[in-house]
Amino acid sequence: MKPTDNLSRDTEAVADSLSAMIKREEITSYSCYDGYLNPSDPTMITADDRKQLVDWCYGVVDHCKFSRETVASAMEM
């Protein structure tokens, strides 16, 4: 077995997990209570919030020496 074979399976597992989380998020209903997150409110998460999240993700992949394409792929989902 080549080292890339294991990486390929790990990538598939991560993609499967992300897909399952996205499906769950789509069917889960959230509500806002005393200031908690309400995903249906478009003003709740701003462009600056998203930028900070992407910057944090890049910091994690840089620290772990992963490909930055991982972040780009995750943000496109």
All heavy atoms as a GROMACS GRO file, in nm:
protein
  603
    1MET      N    1   0.085  -0.118   0.000
    1MET     CA    2   0.000   0.000   0.000
    1MET      C    3   0.089   0.124   0.000
    1MET      O    4   0.182   0.135   0.078
    1MET     CB    5  -0.092   0.000   0.122
    1MET     CG    6  -0.174   0.124   0.130
    1MET     SD    7  -0.301   0.143   0.258
    1MET     CE    8  -0.275   0.022   0.378
    2LYS      N    9   0.056   0.219  -0.085
    2LYS     CA   10   0.128   0.346  -0.092
    2LYS      C   11   0.074   0.442   0.014
    2LYS      O   12  -0.044   0.433   0.051
    2LYS     CB   13   0.110   0.409  -0.230
    2LYS     CG   14   0.165   0.326  -0.344
    2LYS     CD   15   0.151   0.396  -0.476
    2LYS     CE   16   0.005   0.400  -0.516
    2LYS     NZ   17  -0.023   0.453  -0.647
    3PRO      N   18   0.159   0.533   0.063
    3PRO     CA   19   0.110   0.631   0.163
    3PRO      C   20  -0.007   0.713   0.112
    3PRO      O   21  -0.093   0.755   0.189
    3PRO     CB   22   0.232   0.719   0.188
    3PRO     CG   23   0.350   0.638   0.146
    3PRO     CD   24   0.302   0.546   0.038
    4THR      N   25  -0.013   0.736  -0.019
    4THR     CA   26  -0.122   0.816  -0.073
    4THR      C   27  -0.255   0.742  -0.068
    4THR      O   28  -0.361   0.804  -0.069
    4THR     CB   29  -0.092   0.859  -0.217
    4THR    OG1   30  -0.063   0.743  -0.296
    4THR    CG2   31   0.023   0.958  -0.223
    5ASP      N   32  -0.250   0.608  -0.064
    5ASP     CA   33  -0.374   0.531  -0.053
    5ASP      C   34  -0.446   0.563   0.078
    5ASP      O   35  -0.566   0.582   0.081
    5ASP     CB   36  -0.346   0.381  -0.060
    5ASP     CG   37  -0.298   0.336  -0.197
    5ASP    OD1   38  -0.321   0.410  -0.294
    5ASP    OD2   39  -0.237   0.229  -0.205
    6ASN      N   40  -0.370   0.569   0.187
    6ASN     CA   41  -0.428   0.602   0.317
    6ASN      C   42  -0.481   0.744   0.318
    6ASN      O   43  -0.588   0.770   0.371
    6ASN     CB   44  -0.323   0.582   0.426
    6ASN     CG   45  -0.384   0.583   0.565
    6ASN    OD1   46  -0.498   0.543   0.582
    6ASN    ND2   47  -0.308   0.627   0.661
    7LEU      N   48  -0.406   0.836   0.257
    7LEU     CA   49  -0.451   0.976   0.250
    7LEU      C   50  -0.582   0.986   0.172
    7LEU      O   51  -0.673   1.058   0.211
    7LEU     CB   52  -0.344   1.062   0.184
    7LEU     CG   53  -0.376   1.210   0.166
    7LEU    CD1   54  -0.402   1.275   0.301
    7LEU    CD2   55  -0.264   1.280   0.093
    8SER      N   56  -0.591   0.910   0.065
    8SER     CA   57  -0.713   0.912  -0.016
    8SER      C   58  -0.833   0.864   0.066
    8SER      O   59  -0.940   0.923   0.060
    8SER     CB   60  -0.694   0.822  -0.139
    8SER     OG   61  -0.812   0.819  -0.214
    9ARG      N   62  -0.815   0.758   0.144
    9ARG     CA   63  -0.926   0.709   0.228
    9ARG      C   64  -0.961   0.810   0.336
    9ARG      O   65  -1.078   0.829   0.367
    9ARG     CB   66  -0.890   0.575   0.291
    9ARG     CG   67  -0.912   0.460   0.195
    9ARG     CD   68  -0.884   0.331   0.260
    9ARG     NE   69  -0.739   0.320   0.252
    9ARG     CZ   70  -0.665   0.238   0.322
    9ARG    NH1   71  -0.720   0.157   0.407
    9ARG    NH2   72  -0.536   0.233   0.308
   10ASP      N   73  -0.859   0.876   0.394
   10ASP     CA   74  -0.885   0.978   0.495
   10ASP      C   75  -0.964   1.094   0.435
   10ASP      O   76  -1.056   1.145   0.497
   10ASP     CB   77  -0.754   1.030   0.556
   10ASP     CG   78  -0.686   0.928   0.645
   10ASP    OD1   79  -0.750   0.827   0.682
   10ASP    OD2   80  -0.567   0.949   0.676
   11THR      N   81  -0.928   1.134   0.315
   11THR     CA   82  -0.997   1.244   0.248
   11THR      C   83  -1.142   1.206   0.221
   11THR      O   84  -1.233   1.287   0.242
   11THR     CB   85  -0.926   1.280   0.116
   11THR    OG1   86  -0.791   1.314   0.145
   11THR    CG2   87  -0.994   1.396   0.046
   12GLU      N   88  -1.163   1.083   0.178
   12GLU     CA   89  -1.300   1.036   0.154
   12GLU      C   90  -1.380   1.034   0.283
   12GLU      O   91  -1.497   1.073   0.285
   12GLU     CB   92  -1.298   0.897   0.092
   12GLU     CG   93  -1.252   0.895  -0.052
   12GLU     CD   94  -1.244   0.754  -0.109
   12GLU    OE1   95  -1.319   0.666  -0.061
   12GLU    OE2   96  -1.163   0.734  -0.200
   13ALA      N   97  -1.318   0.992   0.392
   13ALA     CA   98  -1.388   0.987   0.521
   13ALA      C   99  -1.426   1.127   0.567
   13ALA      O  100  -1.537   1.149   0.616
   13ALA     CB  101  -1.300   0.919   0.626
   14VAL      N  102  -1.336   1.223   0.549
   14VAL     CA  103  -1.365   1.361   0.588
   14VAL      C  104  -1.479   1.416   0.502
   14VAL      O  105  -1.572   1.480   0.553
   14VAL     CB  106  -1.239   1.451   0.575
   14VAL    CG1  107  -1.274   1.597   0.588
   14VAL    CG2  108  -1.137   1.411   0.679
   15ALA      N  109  -1.473   1.389   0.371
   15ALA     CA  110  -1.580   1.437   0.282
   15ALA      C  111  -1.714   1.376   0.321
   15ALA      O  112  -1.816   1.445   0.322
   15ALA     CB  113  -1.546   1.403   0.137
   16ASP      N  114  -1.714   1.247   0.355
   16ASP     CA  115  -1.839   1.182   0.398
   16ASP      C  116  -1.892   1.245   0.527
   16ASP      O  117  -2.011   1.269   0.541
   16ASP     CB  118  -1.817   1.032   0.419
   16ASP     CG  119  -1.797   0.957   0.289
   16ASP    OD1  120  -1.832   1.012   0.181
   16ASP    OD2  121  -1.747   0.843   0.294
   17SER      N  122  -1.803   1.272   0.621
   17SER     CA  123  -1.844   1.334   0.748
   17SER      C  124  -1.901   1.473   0.726
   17SER      O  125  -2.006   1.508   0.782
   17SER     CB  126  -1.725   1.343   0.844
   17SER     OG  127  -1.683   1.216   0.883
   18LEU      N  128  -1.832   1.553   0.643
   18LEU     CA  129  -1.882   1.688   0.615
   18LEU      C  130  -2.017   1.682   0.545
   18LEU      O  131  -2.108   1.760   0.576
   18LEU     CB  132  -1.783   1.765   0.528
   18LEU     CG  133  -1.658   1.814   0.600
   18LEU    CD1  134  -1.558   1.870   0.499
   18LEU    CD2  135  -1.691   1.917   0.705
   19SER      N  136  -2.033   1.589   0.453
   19SER     CA  137  -2.159   1.575   0.383
   19SER      C  138  -2.272   1.541   0.480
   19SER      O  139  -2.382   1.598   0.473
   19SER     CB  140  -2.147   1.467   0.275
   19SER     OG  141  -2.269   1.447   0.211
   20ALA      N  142  -2.245   1.450   0.572
   20ALA     CA  143  -2.346   1.411   0.671
   20ALA      C  144  -2.382   1.530   0.761
   20ALA      O  145  -2.500   1.551   0.792
   20ALA     CB  146  -2.295   1.294   0.755
   21MET      N  147  -2.283   1.609   0.800
   21MET     CA  148  -2.310   1.725   0.885
   21MET      C  149  -2.394   1.828   0.811
   21MET      O  150  -2.485   1.888   0.869
   21MET     CB  151  -2.179   1.787   0.933
   21MET     CG  152  -2.110   1.706   1.039
   21MET     SD  153  -1.968   1.791   1.113
   21MET     CE  154  -1.842   1.758   0.991
   22ILE      N  155  -2.363   1.849   0.683
   22ILE     CA  156  -2.439   1.946   0.604
   22ILE      C  157  -2.584   1.900   0.590
   22ILE      O  158  -2.677   1.979   0.605
   22ILE     CB  159  -2.373   1.968   0.467
   22ILE    CG1  160  -2.242   2.046   0.485
   22ILE    CG2  161  -2.466   2.042   0.371
   22ILE    CD1  162  -2.154   2.049   0.361
   23LYS      N  163  -2.605   1.772   0.562
   23LYS     CA  164  -2.741   1.720   0.550
   23LYS      C  165  -2.817   1.737   0.681
   23LYS      O  166  -2.933   1.777   0.683
   23LYS     CB  167  -2.738   1.572   0.510
   23LYS     CG  168  -2.702   1.552   0.366
   23LYS     CD  169  -2.698   1.404   0.331
   23LYS     CE  170  -2.649   1.386   0.188
   23LYS     NZ  171  -2.630   1.246   0.155
   24ARG      N  172  -2.750   1.709   0.792
   24ARG     CA  173  -2.815   1.723   0.922
   24ARG      C  174  -2.851   1.869   0.949
   24ARG      O  175  -2.957   1.900   1.001
   24ARG     CB  176  -2.721   1.670   1.031
   24ARG     CG  177  -2.769   1.696   1.170
   24ARG     CD  178  -2.804   1.572   1.238
   24ARG     NE  179  -2.868   1.601   1.363
   24ARG     CZ  180  -2.860   1.525   1.467
   24ARG    NH1  181  -2.792   1.415   1.462
   24ARG    NH2  182  -2.924   1.556   1.576
   25GLU      N  183  -2.759   1.958   0.912
   25GLU     CA  184  -2.783   2.101   0.932
   25GLU      C  185  -2.903   2.149   0.852
   25GLU      O  186  -2.981   2.232   0.897
   25GLU     CB  187  -2.658   2.179   0.892
   25GLU     CG  188  -2.667   2.327   0.917
   25GLU     CD  189  -2.538   2.396   0.879
   25GLU    OE1  190  -2.445   2.397   0.960
   25GLU    OE2  191  -2.533   2.449   0.766
   26GLU      N  192  -2.918   2.094   0.730
   26GLU     CA  193  -3.029   2.136   0.644
   26GLU      C  194  -3.165   2.096   0.700
   26GLU      O  195  -3.264   2.165   0.678
   26GLU     CB  196  -3.011   2.076   0.504
   26GLU     CG  197  -2.897   2.141   0.426
   26GLU     CD  198  -2.867   2.069   0.296
   26GLU    OE1  199  -2.918   1.957   0.274
   26GLU    OE2  200  -2.792   2.125   0.215
   27ILE      N  201  -3.171   1.985   0.772
   27ILE     CA  202  -3.301   1.938   0.822
   27ILE      C  203  -3.326   1.979   0.967
   27ILE      O  204  -3.435   1.964   1.018
   27ILE     CB  205  -3.316   1.785   0.809
   27ILE    CG1  206  -3.210   1.711   0.890
   27ILE    CG2  207  -3.313   1.743   0.664
   27ILE    CD1  208  -3.233   1.561   0.899
   28THR      N  209  -3.224   2.032   1.033
   28THR     CA  210  -3.238   2.071   1.173
   28THR      C  211  -3.292   2.213   1.181
   28THR      O  212  -3.247   2.302   1.112
   28THR     CB  213  -3.103   2.064   1.246
   28THR    OG1  214  -3.052   1.931   1.235
   28THR    CG2  215  -3.117   2.100   1.392
   29SER      N  216  -3.388   2.232   1.266
   29SER     CA  217  -3.447   2.365   1.284
   29SER      C  218  -3.385   2.431   1.407
   29SER      O  219  -3.380   2.372   1.514
   29SER     CB  220  -3.597   2.350   1.303
   29SER     OG  221  -3.654   2.474   1.334
   30TYR      N  222  -3.336   2.552   1.389
   30TYR     CA  223  -3.280   2.629   1.499
   30TYR      C  224  -3.371   2.748   1.528
   30TYR      O  225  -3.442   2.795   1.442
   30TYR     CB  226  -3.141   2.682   1.462
   30TYR     CG  227  -3.038   2.576   1.438
   30TYR    CD1  228  -3.008   2.535   1.309
   30TYR    CD2  229  -2.970   2.518   1.543
   30TYR    CE1  230  -2.913   2.437   1.286
   30TYR    CE2  231  -2.875   2.421   1.521
   30TYR     CZ  232  -2.846   2.382   1.393
   30TYR     OH  233  -2.752   2.286   1.371
   31SER      N  234  -3.362   2.796   1.648
   31SER     CA  235  -3.435   2.918   1.680
   31SER      C  236  -3.347   3.007   1.766
   31SER      O  237  -3.251   2.961   1.827
   31SER     CB  238  -3.564   2.885   1.754
   31SER     OG  239  -3.534   2.821   1.876
   32CYS      N  240  -3.380   3.133   1.770
   32CYS     CA  241  -3.304   3.228   1.848
   32CYS      C  242  -3.369   3.244   1.984
   32CYS      O  243  -3.488   3.272   1.994
   32CYS     CB  244  -3.298   3.362   1.775
   32CYS     SG  245  -3.190   3.481   1.856
   33TYR      N  246  -3.292   3.226   2.088
   33TYR     CA  247  -3.344   3.239   2.223
   33TYR      C  248  -3.240   3.314   2.305
   33TYR      O  249  -3.127   3.267   2.320
   33TYR     CB  250  -3.372   3.103   2.283
   33TYR     CG  251  -3.422   3.110   2.425
   33TYR    CD1  252  -3.550   3.152   2.454
   33TYR    CD2  253  -3.338   3.075   2.530
   33TYR    CE1  254  -3.596   3.160   2.583
   33TYR    CE2  255  -3.383   3.083   2.660
   33TYR     CZ  256  -3.512   3.125   2.687
   33TYR     OH  257  -3.556   3.133   2.817
   34ASP      N  258  -3.274   3.428   2.355
   34ASP     CA  259  -3.184   3.509   2.438
   34ASP      C  260  -3.048   3.532   2.372
   34ASP      O  261  -2.944   3.519   2.434
   34ASP     CB  262  -3.164   3.444   2.574
   34ASP     CG  263  -3.287   3.458   2.662
   34ASP    OD1  264  -3.374   3.543   2.634
   34ASP    OD2  265  -3.295   3.384   2.761
   35GLY      N  266  -3.049   3.562   2.242
   35GLY     CA  267  -2.926   3.596   2.174
   35GLY      C  268  -2.847   3.480   2.116
   35GLY      O  269  -2.740   3.500   2.062
   36TYR      N  270  -2.897   3.359   2.129
   36TYR     CA  271  -2.826   3.246   2.070
   36TYR      C  272  -2.843   3.248   1.918
   36TYR      O  273  -2.932   3.312   1.864
   36TYR     CB  274  -2.875   3.113   2.127
   36TYR     CG  275  -2.837   3.094   2.272
   36TYR    CD1  276  -2.932   3.105   2.372
   36TYR    CD2  277  -2.706   3.067   2.307
   36TYR    CE1  278  -2.898   3.089   2.505
   36TYR    CE2  279  -2.671   3.050   2.440
   36TYR     CZ  280  -2.766   3.062   2.538
   36TYR     OH  281  -2.732   3.046   2.668
   37LEU      N  282  -2.759   3.173   1.850
   37LEU     CA  283  -2.754   3.173   1.704
   37LEU      C  284  -2.886   3.133   1.639
   37LEU      O  285  -2.948   3.035   1.676
   37LEU     CB  286  -2.644   3.077   1.657
   37LEU     CG  287  -2.620   3.066   1.508
   37LEU    CD1  288  -2.578   3.200   1.451
   37LEU    CD2  289  -2.516   2.962   1.479
   38ASN      N  290  -2.927   3.211   1.541
   38ASN     CA  291  -3.044   3.182   1.460
   38ASN      C  292  -2.998   3.183   1.314
   38ASN      O  293  -2.988   3.290   1.253
   38ASN     CB  294  -3.153   3.287   1.484
   38ASN     CG  295  -3.275   3.262   1.399
   38ASN    OD1  296  -3.282   3.166   1.325
   38ASN    ND2  297  -3.373   3.350   1.411
   39PRO      N  298  -2.968   3.066   1.255
   39PRO     CA  299  -2.913   3.062   1.120
   39PRO      C  300  -3.003   3.122   1.013
   39PRO      O  301  -2.956   3.158   0.907
   39PRO     CB  302  -2.893   2.913   1.093
   39PRO     CG  303  -2.893   2.849   1.226
   39PRO     CD  304  -2.978   2.934   1.315
   40SER      N  305  -3.131   3.136   1.038
   40SER     CA  306  -3.219   3.193   0.937
   40SER      C  307  -3.210   3.346   0.932
   40SER      O  308  -3.263   3.408   0.842
   40SER     CB  309  -3.364   3.150   0.961
   40SER     OG  310  -3.408   3.202   1.085
   41ASP      N  311  -3.140   3.406   1.027
   41ASP     CA  312  -3.121   3.550   1.030
   41ASP      C  313  -2.993   3.585   0.954
   41ASP      O  314  -2.883   3.557   1.002
   41ASP     CB  315  -3.111   3.598   1.175
   41ASP     CG  316  -3.092   3.748   1.187
   41ASP    OD1  317  -3.085   3.818   1.083
   41ASP    OD2  318  -3.083   3.796   1.302
   42PRO      N  319  -3.005   3.646   0.834
   42PRO     CA  320  -2.885   3.672   0.753
   42PRO      C  321  -2.790   3.773   0.814
   42PRO      O  322  -2.674   3.782   0.773
   42PRO     CB  323  -2.944   3.724   0.621
   42PRO     CG  324  -3.079   3.773   0.654
   42PRO     CD  325  -3.127   3.691   0.772
   43THR      N  326  -2.833   3.849   0.913
   43THR     CA  327  -2.744   3.947   0.976
   43THR      C  328  -2.665   3.886   1.091
   43THR      O  329  -2.579   3.952   1.149
   43THR     CB  330  -2.824   4.068   1.027
   43THR    OG1  331  -2.913   4.025   1.131
   43THR    CG2  332  -2.901   4.135   0.916
   44MET      N  333  -2.695   3.763   1.126
   44MET     CA  334  -2.631   3.700   1.241
   44MET      C  335  -2.483   3.672   1.216
   44MET      O  336  -2.400   3.691   1.303
   44MET     CB  337  -2.705   3.570   1.274
   44MET     CG  338  -2.679   3.519   1.409
   44MET     SD  339  -2.761   3.625   1.528
   44MET     CE  340  -2.747   3.526   1.670
   45ILE      N  341  -2.449   3.626   1.095
   45ILE     CA  342  -2.310   3.597   1.059
   45ILE      C  343  -2.271   3.692   0.947
   45ILE      O  344  -2.330   3.690   0.840
   45ILE     CB  345  -2.294   3.451   1.016
   45ILE    CG1  346  -2.334   3.359   1.130
   45ILE    CG2  347  -2.150   3.424   0.971
   45ILE    CD1  348  -2.338   3.212   1.094
   46THR      N  349  -2.170   3.773   0.973
   46THR     CA  350  -2.130   3.876   0.878
   46THR      C  351  -2.014   3.828   0.790
   46THR      O  352  -1.953   3.724   0.816
   46THR     CB  353  -2.086   4.003   0.952
   46THR    OG1  354  -1.967   3.973   1.025
   46THR    CG2  355  -2.195   4.053   1.046
   47ALA      N  356  -1.984   3.908   0.688
   47ALA     CA  357  -1.870   3.877   0.602
   47ALA      C  358  -1.740   3.876   0.683
   47ALA      O  359  -1.652   3.795   0.660
   47ALA     CB  360  -1.862   3.979   0.489
   48ASP      N  361  -1.730   3.965   0.781
   48ASP     CA  362  -1.611   3.967   0.867
   48ASP      C  363  -1.600   3.839   0.949
   48ASP      O  364  -1.491   3.786   0.968
   48ASP     CB  365  -1.615   4.089   0.959
   48ASP     CG  366  -1.486   4.105   1.038
   48ASP    OD1  367  -1.378   4.111   0.973
   48ASP    OD2  368  -1.492   4.110   1.162
   49ASP      N  369  -1.715   3.788   0.997
   49ASP     CA  370  -1.715   3.660   1.070
   49ASP      C  371  -1.661   3.548   0.981
   49ASP      O  372  -1.581   3.466   1.025
   49ASP     CB  373  -1.856   3.624   1.117
   49ASP     CG  374  -1.912   3.720   1.219
   49ASP    OD1  375  -1.834   3.782   1.293
   49ASP    OD2  376  -2.036   3.734   1.224
   50ARG      N  377  -1.707   3.546   0.856
   50ARG     CA  378  -1.662   3.443   0.763
   50ARG      C  379  -1.512   3.455   0.735
   50ARG      O  380  -1.441   3.356   0.728
   50ARG     CB  381  -1.741   3.450   0.633
   50ARG     CG  382  -1.884   3.404   0.646
   50ARG     CD  383  -1.955   3.405   0.510
   50ARG     NE  384  -2.094   3.372   0.525
   50ARG     CZ  385  -2.189   3.459   0.558
   50ARG    NH1  386  -2.158   3.585   0.578
   50ARG    NH2  387  -2.314   3.421   0.570
   51LYS      N  388  -1.464   3.577   0.720
   51LYS     CA  389  -1.322   3.600   0.695
   51LYS      C  390  -1.239   3.550   0.814
   51LYS      O  391  -1.136   3.484   0.796
   51LYS     CB  392  -1.293   3.748   0.670
   51LYS     CG  393  -1.147   3.775   0.639
   51LYS     CD  394  -1.119   3.924   0.629
   51LYS     CE  395  -0.974   3.953   0.601
   51LYS     NZ  396  -0.877   3.884   0.682
   52GLN      N  397  -1.285   3.579   0.935
   52GLN     CA  398  -1.213   3.532   1.053
   52GLN      C  399  -1.211   3.380   1.060
   52GLN      O  400  -1.109   3.320   1.097
   52GLN     CB  401  -1.278   3.588   1.180
   52GLN     CG  402  -1.252   3.736   1.200
   52GLN     CD  403  -1.315   3.788   1.327
   52GLN    OE1  404  -1.333   3.715   1.424
   52GLN    NE2  405  -1.349   3.917   1.328
   53LEU      N  406  -1.321   3.316   1.021
   53LEU     CA  407  -1.327   3.170   1.020
   53LEU      C  408  -1.227   3.113   0.920
   53LEU      O  409  -1.153   3.019   0.949
   53LEU     CB  410  -1.468   3.122   0.988
   53LEU     CG  411  -1.484   2.971   0.974
   53LEU    CD1  412  -1.452   2.900   1.104
   53LEU    CD2  413  -1.625   2.936   0.928
   54VAL      N  414  -1.223   3.171   0.800
   54VAL     CA  415  -1.129   3.124   0.697
   54VAL      C  416  -0.985   3.145   0.743
   54VAL      O  417  -0.902   3.054   0.729
   54VAL     CB  418  -1.156   3.195   0.562
   54VAL    CG1  419  -1.046   3.165   0.463
   54VAL    CG2  420  -1.291   3.152   0.506
   55ASP      N  421  -0.956   3.260   0.802
   55ASP     CA  422  -0.821   3.286   0.853
   55ASP      C  423  -0.783   3.183   0.959
   55ASP      O  424  -0.670   3.132   0.962
   55ASP     CB  425  -0.810   3.427   0.911
   55ASP     CG  426  -0.814   3.535   0.804
   55ASP    OD1  427  -0.795   3.503   0.684
   55ASP    OD2  428  -0.838   3.652   0.840
   56TRP      N  429  -0.876   3.152   1.048
   56TRP     CA  430  -0.851   3.052   1.152
   56TRP      C  431  -0.824   2.916   1.090
   56TRP      O  432  -0.731   2.845   1.129
   56TRP     CB  433  -0.969   3.045   1.249
   56TRP     CG  434  -0.953   2.941   1.355
   56TRP    CD1  435  -0.885   2.953   1.472
   56TRP    CD2  436  -1.006   2.808   1.352
   56TRP    NE1  437  -0.892   2.835   1.542
   56TRP    CE2  438  -0.965   2.746   1.471
   56TRP    CE3  439  -1.082   2.737   1.261
   56TRP    CZ2  440  -0.999   2.614   1.501
   56TRP    CZ3  441  -1.116   2.606   1.290
   56TRP    CH2  442  -1.075   2.545   1.409
   57CYS      N  443  -0.907   2.879   0.989
   57CYS     CA  444  -0.888   2.750   0.922
   57CYS      C  445  -0.752   2.742   0.855
   57CYS      O  446  -0.683   2.639   0.863
   57CYS     CB  447  -0.998   2.727   0.818
   57CYS     SG  448  -1.160   2.694   0.888
   58TYR      N  449  -0.711   2.849   0.788
   58TYR     CA  450  -0.578   2.852   0.726
   58TYR      C  451  -0.469   2.837   0.832
   58TYR      O  452  -0.369   2.769   0.809
   58TYR     CB  453  -0.557   2.979   0.645
   58TYR     CG  454  -0.616   2.973   0.506
   58TYR    CD1  455  -0.691   3.079   0.457
   58TYR    CD2  456  -0.598   2.862   0.424
   58TYR    CE1  457  -0.746   3.075   0.329
   58TYR    CE2  458  -0.653   2.857   0.297
   58TYR     CZ  459  -0.726   2.964   0.250
   58TYR     OH  460  -0.780   2.959   0.125
   59GLY      N  461  -0.487   2.898   0.946
   59GLY     CA  462  -0.389   2.883   1.054
   59GLY      C  463  -0.376   2.739   1.099
   59GLY      O  464  -0.266   2.689   1.124
   60VAL      N  465  -0.490   2.670   1.108
   60VAL     CA  466  -0.489   2.529   1.149
   60VAL      C  467  -0.418   2.443   1.044
   60VAL      O  468  -0.330   2.363   1.078
   60VAL     CB  469  -0.633   2.476   1.174
   60VAL    CG1  470  -0.632   2.325   1.194
   60VAL    CG2  471  -0.695   2.546   1.294
   61VAL      N  472  -0.454   2.458   0.916
   61VAL     CA  473  -0.392   2.374   0.814
   61VAL      C  474  -0.244   2.407   0.798
   61VAL      O  475  -0.163   2.318   0.773
   61VAL     CB  476  -0.464   2.379   0.677
   61VAL    CG1  477  -0.607   2.328   0.688
   61VAL    CG2  478  -0.462   2.516   0.615
   62ASP      N  479  -0.206   2.534   0.814
   62ASP     CA  480  -0.064   2.570   0.808
   62ASP      C  481   0.013   2.505   0.923
   62ASP      O  482   0.122   2.450   0.903
   62ASP     CB  483  -0.046   2.722   0.812
   62ASP     CG  484  -0.092   2.790   0.684
   62ASP    OD1  485  -0.115   2.721   0.582
   62ASP    OD2  486  -0.108   2.914   0.687
   63HIS      N  487  -0.044   2.510   1.042
   63HIS     CA  488   0.021   2.450   1.158
   63HIS      C  489   0.039   2.300   1.140
   63HIS      O  490   0.143   2.244   1.175
   63HIS     CB  491  -0.060   2.479   1.286
   63HIS     CG  492  -0.004   2.411   1.407
   63HIS    ND1  493   0.105   2.461   1.473
   63HIS    CD2  494  -0.040   2.297   1.470
   63HIS    CE1  495   0.134   2.378   1.574
   63HIS    NE2  496   0.046   2.279   1.574
   64CYS      N  497  -0.062   2.236   1.086
   64CYS     CA  498  -0.059   2.090   1.066
   64CYS      C  499   0.011   2.049   0.936
   64CYS      O  500   0.024   1.931   0.907
   64CYS     CB  501  -0.201   2.034   1.067
   64CYS     SG  502  -0.286   2.056   1.225
   65LYS      N  503   0.052   2.150   0.859
   65LYS     CA  504   0.119   2.127   0.731
   65LYS      C  505   0.030   2.051   0.633
   65LYS      O  506   0.076   1.963   0.560
   65LYS     CB  507   0.253   2.057   0.751
   65LYS     CG  508   0.352   2.141   0.829
   65LYS     CD  509   0.485   2.072   0.845
   65LYS     CE  510   0.589   2.161   0.905
   65LYS     NZ  511   0.576   2.190   1.044
   66PHE      N  512  -0.100   2.084   0.634
   66PHE     CA  513  -0.194   2.029   0.537
   66PHE      C  514  -0.201   2.122   0.416
   66PHE      O  515  -0.156   2.236   0.422
   66PHE     CB  516  -0.335   2.014   0.596
   66PHE     CG  517  -0.345   1.915   0.708
   66PHE    CD1  518  -0.431   1.939   0.814
   66PHE    CD2  519  -0.273   1.798   0.709
   66PHE    CE1  520  -0.444   1.848   0.918
   66PHE    CE2  521  -0.284   1.707   0.811
   66PHE     CZ  522  -0.369   1.732   0.916
   67SER      N  523  -0.264   2.076   0.313
   67SER     CA  524  -0.281   2.157   0.193
   67SER      C  525  -0.386   2.265   0.219
   67SER      O  526  -0.492   2.238   0.275
   67SER     CB  527  -0.326   2.069   0.077
   67SER     OG  528  -0.370   2.147  -0.031
   68ARG      N  529  -0.357   2.386   0.174
   68ARG     CA  530  -0.453   2.496   0.188
   68ARG      C  531  -0.576   2.472   0.101
   68ARG      O  532  -0.680   2.535   0.124
   68ARG     CB  533  -0.387   2.629   0.152
   68ARG     CG  534  -0.297   2.680   0.264
   68ARG     CD  535  -0.242   2.816   0.232
   68ARG     NE  536  -0.224   2.887   0.359
   68ARG     CZ  537  -0.250   3.014   0.376
   68ARG    NH1  538  -0.293   3.087   0.277
   68ARG    NH2  539  -0.233   3.070   0.495
   69GLU      N  540  -0.565   2.384   0.002
   69GLU     CA  541  -0.681   2.351  -0.080
   69GLU      C  542  -0.792   2.290   0.004
   69GLU      O  543  -0.909   2.299  -0.032
   69GLU     CB  544  -0.642   2.254  -0.192
   69GLU     CG  545  -0.555   2.318  -0.297
   69GLU     CD  546  -0.515   2.218  -0.406
   69GLU    OE1  547  -0.585   2.118  -0.424
   69GLU    OE2  548  -0.414   2.244  -0.472
   70THR      N  549  -0.756   2.230   0.116
   70THR     CA  550  -0.856   2.172   0.208
   70THR      C  551  -0.953   2.279   0.255
   70THR      O  552  -1.075   2.257   0.257
   70THR     CB  553  -0.786   2.107   0.328
   70THR    OG1  554  -0.688   2.015   0.282
   70THR    CG2  555  -0.883   2.038   0.419
   71VAL      N  556  -0.901   2.393   0.293
   71VAL     CA  557  -0.986   2.503   0.339
   71VAL      C  558  -1.073   2.554   0.226
   71VAL      O  559  -1.193   2.575   0.243
   71VAL     CB  560  -0.901   2.618   0.398
   71VAL    CG1  561  -0.988   2.738   0.434
   71VAL    CG2  562  -0.823   2.570   0.519
   72ALA      N  563  -1.012   2.571   0.108
   72ALA     CA  564  -1.088   2.620  -0.006
   72ALA      C  565  -1.203   2.524  -0.038
   72ALA      O  566  -1.317   2.567  -0.061
   72ALA     CB  567  -0.996   2.636  -0.126
   73SER      N  568  -1.176   2.395  -0.035
   73SER     CA  569  -1.281   2.297  -0.063
   73SER      C  570  -1.390   2.302   0.044
   73SER      O  571  -1.509   2.296   0.011
   73SER     CB  572  -1.222   2.155  -0.068
   73SER     OG  573  -1.132   2.144  -0.174
   74ALA      N  574  -1.350   2.313   0.168
   74ALA     CA  575  -1.449   2.316   0.276
   74ALA      C  576  -1.537   2.440   0.268
   74ALA      O  577  -1.658   2.433   0.293
   74ALA     CB  578  -1.377   2.312   0.411
   75MET      N  579  -1.481   2.553   0.230
   75MET     CA  580  -1.558   2.676   0.223
   75MET      C  581  -1.653   2.679   0.104
   75MET      O  582  -1.752   2.751   0.105
   75MET     CB  583  -1.464   2.798   0.217
   75MET     CG  584  -1.388   2.820   0.344
   75MET     SD  585  -1.497   2.847   0.484
   75MET     CE  586  -1.423   2.743   0.606
   76GLU      N  587  -1.627   2.596   0.002
   76GLU     CA  588  -1.715   2.590  -0.113
   76GLU      C  589  -1.840   2.508  -0.087
   76GLU      O  590  -1.937   2.518  -0.161
   76GLU     CB  591  -1.641   2.533  -0.234
   76GLU     CG  592  -1.539   2.627  -0.292
   76GLU     CD  593  -1.464   2.567  -0.409
   76GLU    OE1  594  -1.495   2.453  -0.448
   76GLU    OE2  595  -1.374   2.635  -0.460
   77MET      N  596  -1.839   2.424   0.016
   77MET     CA  597  -1.951   2.332   0.042
   77MET      C  598  -2.074   2.407   0.086
   77MET      O  599  -2.088   2.498   0.144
   77MET     CB  600  -1.915   2.228   0.145
   77MET     CG  601  -1.811   2.135   0.093
   77MET     SD  602  -1.783   2.008   0.216
   77MET     CE  603  -1.742   1.874   0.110
   0.00000   0.00000   0.00000
